[in-house]
Amino acid sequence: MPTLNTDIQHARQLLDQLGPGQLTAVVQLLEVMLETNVEPDDDEPLSEQDRRTVLASRDHFRKDPSAGVPFDQFAAECGLTMDQIRNHRD
């Protein structure tokens, strides 16, 4: 069974092989993964900046629905299959 240090070393080796676009995608995925580990504070209201950001995002995808990348395509670009993602265990 790999150790944390072995996993980190392997991840660094894989990151070194990625092109700029792939690396950006992985960084964004990691940021999302870290954000989802934080318990949401439902009592905290959205700030005005939050509201503007949400509205801008909705407007962007309403104007150009093809602007997003399907998750399975994103996973494939990262070298993962949807089965690997579905079957992942912590």
Secondary structure, DSSP 8 states (H G I E B T S, - for coil): ---HHHHHHHHHHHHHT--HHHHHHHHHHHHHHHHHTS---TTS---HHHHHHHHHHHHHHHH-GGGS--HHHHHHHTT--HHHHHT---
